[in-house]
Amino acid sequence: MRTPEEYCSSLNKMKRNVYIGGDKVGRDDPRLLGNLKVMQTTFQLAQNTDWEGVITAESSITGKIINRFTHLAQNPLDLIKKQKMIRLTATRVGGCIQRCMGQDAIAALSVATKEMDEKLDTEYHQRFMSYLREYQERDWAGACCQTDSKGDRIKRPHEQEDPDAYVHIVEEKSDGIVVSGLKISITMAAVADELLVIPTRALTEKDRYYAVAFAIPADWENVRLITRPAGLRERKKFKCPYTEMGVSESVVVFDNAFIPKERVFMCGEWKFGRRIALLFANSHRFSYTGCKPAVSDVLCGTAALAAEANNIERVSHVTQKLSEIVGTGELAFAAGIAAALYGEKTSSGTFTPNETYANVGRRLMGEFIYHEFNILTEIAGGLSVTLPFEDDFLQEVTKKDLEKLMKRNPQMSYEDACRVWRFVENVAASSMASWYQIAGVHGGGSPIMETIALNIETDYESKKNVAKYLAGINEELDQSKQLKSMPCDLS
Ligand SMILES: Cc1cc2nc3c(=O)[nH]c(=O)nc-3n(C[C@H](O)[C@H](O)[C@H](O)COP(=O)(O)OP(=O)(O)OC[C@H]3O[C@@H](n4cnc5c(N)ncnc54)[C@H](O)[C@@H]3O)c2cc1C
């Protein structure tokens, strides 16, 4: 497994293809430092023996110990450990751990390549598994490029005025393919070793050139990453881990990029577009049952700290509101555990989470995210958006005035109060706050996608049969399917 330093040093050797604010920059650009810090955490913790078995796993391919972010879950326990890893690592970085996207993409590709081979007599699975062996051995961090720019939302890929609205095959050659098009909102692409590209939606036969999946190094020729970093204002005195973290999303431009055959995992199999898209979405929504409870932990902890600073910690409406955040975060976490226990062993050997439980967990957190921020705001008061700048707390004259502002809870020191309110500002009212709100709604797919997934999975007839039985319309209630359904063997 790589150390954080080895990870950064390989990024620094990459060709320049990252654009930020009009500049073509290296991966060591200061605006990417926050994002790098988050990613480094995933390498650093893997070196820590306390995290053994949580952030490390035994590879199902080589039997070697690898970083779990590169691992394919083989059983329910593997999924539960993944969920735990995501929650704990995400808590340490204050929210999104980012590296799960690549893990969810490899899971989707491992299953879909096997199924394509079985149905269509293709040879993708072996090809993908030898790629994955290298991915694990080199301990790569992969970004998942799923979301296409999509142009006119009502039109299908082949109907778009500009074909680049969806990544597509421009040319097929004996040794590979040439692709063009735009993927958007791609988290951590600028700090990734690899880009894993998969379709974003169900496709029709006319969309077959849009049925394409592949992997390439993130600095590949004819690939541009137009990147928007997000982070927090740097602190002068009251430095803290939270402000060192950041994130970035990229518009990933494929401009007639050549993809060698050994890295192509789907090429025209349009019927499997939907399958790969849903496999990734399902795996990623399961990941959300780890990271969203972590976001709840951060919001709940911040609200409780603000309550302490305001000396209202024991007031009943405060404890009531804090328990609401706990209730939702833990319910989503429990949905993840259920998704793992009722998951499915696919023909590839990869174990996938139960779709219903993964989707309800993700949906709950998506619907609740603004409410959690509202609770924090209600408890903290308006200071998060009116707090004077840090310099004013340091300057001699204004410092004396502001000391009075910080006097709320007699048990809390001036310095701690300064830290609490600056942190509340960072969590509740900053560019990162908005990022977490919008990521909470759209990350892993818009809310409608969860509705679609749940409607595919749910047998409404069986629910109607319950009502028919209870209403006296039917004399019998067949529950044989439910009686047989059991959690998977944990081993
Ligand atoms: C912080 C963040 C990080 C992300 N990271 C990644 C990442 O790493 N990798 C990745 O691949 N993606 C990523 N995404 C993208 C995410 O998956 C998308 O935002 C999400 O799928 C919604 O797509 P969109 O943003 O294009 O919105 P749209 O698809 O434009 O949705 C806007 C609205 O239009 C509706 N709509 C869209 N199409 C139709 C239609 N045909 N008919 C009816 N209604 C329609 C939607 O339901 C929604 O209400 C990220 C997003 C965010 C916010």
The ligand as an ORCA input file, in Angstrom:
! r2SCAN-3c Opt
* xyz 0 1
  C     -21.155     17.635     -5.181
  C     -21.397     16.698     -6.317
  C     -20.461     15.719     -6.600
  C     -20.655     14.853     -7.678
  N     -19.691     13.919     -7.981
  C     -19.868     13.113     -9.064
  C     -18.852     12.169     -9.451
  O     -17.813     12.032     -8.804
  N     -19.061     11.429    -10.558
  C     -20.187     11.537    -11.307
  O     -20.313     10.830    -12.298
  N     -21.153     12.442    -10.978
  C     -21.024     13.221     -9.886
  N     -21.993     14.138     -9.547
  C     -23.114     14.314    -10.444
  C     -24.445     13.806     -9.912
  O     -24.551     12.422    -10.059
  C     -25.503     14.588    -10.708
  O     -25.510     15.905    -10.185
  C     -26.873     13.995    -10.646
  O     -26.909     12.746    -11.285
  C     -27.883     14.929    -11.321
  O     -27.462     15.282    -12.602
  P     -27.417     16.824    -13.029
  O     -26.629     17.558    -11.997
  O     -26.950     16.876    -14.421
  O     -28.894     17.329    -12.885
  P     -30.064     17.092    -13.940
  O     -29.993     15.705    -14.468
  O     -30.050     18.207    -14.913
  O     -31.314     17.200    -13.015
  C     -32.018     18.415    -12.746
  C     -33.492     18.104    -12.676
  O     -33.952     17.698    -13.974
  C     -34.670     16.487    -13.884
  N     -34.461     15.730    -15.127
  C     -33.286     15.443    -15.723
  N     -33.488     14.731    -16.853
  C     -34.814     14.562    -16.971
  C     -35.643     13.916    -17.923
  N     -35.149     13.295    -19.006
  N     -36.964     13.937    -17.723
  C     -37.502     14.556    -16.635
  N     -36.762     15.190    -15.701
  C     -35.441     15.200    -15.870
  C     -34.068     15.789    -12.672
  O     -34.943     14.827    -12.103
  C     -33.821     16.950    -11.730
  O     -34.989     17.249    -11.017
  C     -21.816     14.981     -8.457
  C     -22.769     15.949     -8.135
  C     -22.582     16.797     -7.083
  C     -23.624     17.848     -6.771
*
